[in-house]
Amino acid sequence: MEILKVVIADDEVRICQLIQALVDWDSLGMKIVGVAHNGEEACEMVQSSQPDILITDIRMPGCSGLELVQKVKEADPDLEVVIISGYAHFEYAQQAISYGVGYYLLKPVNKGELTETLQKLQKRISERKESRQSHQELVNRSRRDDDH
């Protein structure tokens, strides 16, 4: 099974450290490939490391979590995004959902909720990759059949 790459973005250093420490990344088959402390940095990090999952805060200096999500989802619609926020404002959640964010967790983040969310994302990503692979195999098979 391939290792899934994760980028964490939050302007609070201790939140980034908490997220890193809360989860047993190895057992989930995941690896943190970058930690950003503002939206601009996170956007560049996502473009350069092409992670499978982005965990981000809503409110960050430079470029907000929502702007970040909008940008990165345009570039890679398959990127899975988890928003972690201290803001229980429904408009934020609604806007995030309209950008294709599947999960919205409130701070303080707890280990069980974060781990469960990551497991769901892992399953979704592997199912999507499997269905792509079987689709590609069908395409290849039909091409071979056309050649005969």
Phi, psi and omega in degrees: 000135183281150181285132177272139182263139183233136172244135179248132179229117176201137182286348176266112183305318183292333176291318177300316180295321179298313180300318179297321185278333186293326192251142172273085188301319182300316183292337177274354183072035181232157181219133177280119182258353178187150175230124181243150182247007171204167186297320181298311180300317181297319181299313179297319182296319179295318180295319184281323185262349179044064181286167175272331185225136173242126175250117186222154174277159177280314187258110177219152177290156176090289183216123185292164177303323180292318177297318179302310181300316180301314181297310186289328178289328176296318181286323183216090183299339181276349180300127178272136184235133173243124177260132177242125185213150174272001184257119180267029181284126183294327181300321179298313181298316180300314181296317179300317180296322180295337176272001178093021176280126183273335187223138182227106182252142179267145174284149357287137182287137174248151187305312183299314182294316180294315180298315180298318179298314180296323178296320178297318180294320179301316180297315181298317181295316183290325176295320180294319180293320178296317182292326175296317182296314181292327176296316180296321178297319177297317179299314180297317180298316181292328176295317179297319179296323179293330183287339183273000000 
